[in-house]
Structures are given as C-alpha cells and as structure tokens.
Amino acid sequence: MSISFGDFMSKKRKDNQIALRQMARLFSISAPFLLDVEKGRKNPLSIEKLNMIQEILSLSAEDKDLMFDLAGDKRNEVAPDVPYYIKNRNIVIKAIRIARDLEATEEEWQQFIDNLESRGGT
C-alpha cells in the first residue's frame, strides 16, 4: 500500500483537528504510545479502538476498510475486521477452502464480487 497505517491515522486525526494528546485521552492510552503508533514504531490499536477511530474521525466506509487493511498490513496479518466476519460463518470458511483447493483465479473472485454487488451491496 502506498500509505502506512500510522500516516493514515495521523492525517485523518489532523484533518479532524484533533490533537495527539486529545486523541490519546479518548483511547485511555498515553500520547507517546499513540505517537509511536503513528510513527510506525508500534502496531495498530485493537479492533475495538479501530472502531472507535472510525466513529471519532467520522470515517467513510471506504476509509474504514482502508484503515483495517493498513492495520492488517502493519501487523502482517489479514485485516482485523475479516476474521470476526468469518469466525461464525462456516459457509465462508468452506468457500475459501474450495477456492484455495481449486486455485480460484482473480477473475473468478471478481465474478463472485460482481454478483454480490449486483444485489445492491457496496
């Protein structure tokens, strides 16, 4: 990705004219810790705090997805909102395994996405 999680968070915080210390207080963390997150020296905050960031900074759905993607990239993991969705949906796990075993192509995944979006989704 072209922007880091910390850069994204810092920019959005500043765009909303929220001081670093003020933001840290909202999360009950220290300002130096939050600065380390923004500078990339610490991992992104928990999913609960990421959801708070979305609310506090009034992020669009697109920006929220980007924030989760960046957080996952920083942690070298899947975006943190995805496991919560998958965990209680065995059919999703089955679909992913079938796609893996059959080596589903990008085009096949895009067709699947297009089909869902045609129902009036995103």
ABEGO torsion letter per residue (X at the ends): XABBAAAAAAAAAAAAGBBAAAAAAAAGBBAAAAAAAAAGABBBBBAAAAAAAAAAAGBBAAAAAAAAAAAAAAAGBBBAAAAAAAAABAAAAAAAAAAAAAGBBAAAAAAAAAAAAAAGBX
